[in-house]
Amino acid sequence: MAKTTLKKIGVMTSGGDSPGMNTAIRAVARACAYYQIKCVGIKMGYEGLIHNQMSELGARSVKHIINRGGTFLQTARSEEFRTKEGRAKAFENLKKNELDALIIIGGDGSFTGGNVFFKEFGIPFIGVPGTIDNDIFGTDFTIGYDTALNTVIEAIDRIRDSATSHNRVFFVEVMGRDAGFIALNSGIASGAQDILIPEKKDSLDDLFGSLQHSQQSNKNSSIIVVAEGEELGNVYDLAKATEMRFPDYDVRVTVLGHIQRGGNPSCMDRVLASRLGVAAVEGLLDGKSDVMAGIRSNKIVFTPIAEAIKKHNEIDKELIKVAKILAI
């Protein structure tokens, strides 16, 4: 039974886009319709709040978006919202549109903004984790992560075809900011010779040792997956150092970039986004606020925003061992 009465909920996507955000918006809009609450879509994240870019979303207005990548509400990072004046404008527009609460789909930066807004003006909100990086504490998976992984694996599979045809060493850079989740899991799934992630504290000696072993094992090609936040150096510097150490190697670099953010969301991301969107609406109805809806051990959980933005998911050390064993 609901503990609070809400008449109108606003939903926005903020920060970097990720596949499945549209699915989450759809879930929020339809959950609102189910519970007879009005739903308002806010364009361009916090910028839309500041500049009053809002429109009502009904159950039918979100049809045919469950399979679309990106976010039809669009997303942006707002420098103006970082100021007290900007947040005051946002609050005035929120009250003008009679919004009782917010659902913010995004990452830790978006949640930090919601947390500050809540503290200053007392506006209830729940965060929904939408980022391909999978680095947000309080959920086993974030919306968009699984799709990004599948995109990376498909790309590396294609790169391997070229690598084996030409006896090449390919350095493949993947996204993830300062987190190695995409690199580690895609590297294992694609049979990479080595995986360089910030959490592993790699050295050039480790890299060269792995390539030397590959050479001695008569491997005629190698794939090295590198997280963009790897502290050892950027992918081009690593490739150059490898060429100097192994002059006979034909070394190539591929930076996958923003193709990892695009594409139709996977089944897993569609189900995850649907569950979290509904959970966010039900959480607000139950009186919850300043929390993030997540999933742990396949169960919906709510984590205080302060914890979600302060802590980070940790790499599974067993996976690092698995990667080492399989590269033998």
Helices and strands as residue ranges (DSSP letters): E 8-13, H 21-34, E 38-42, H 46-50, E 54-57, G 80-82, H 84-96, E 101-106, H 108-121, E 125-129, H 145-166, E 168-174, H 181-189, E 194-196, G 198-200, H 204-216, E 222-227, H 235-245, E 250-255, G 257-260, H 267-285, E 291-296, E 299-304, H 305-310, H 317-326
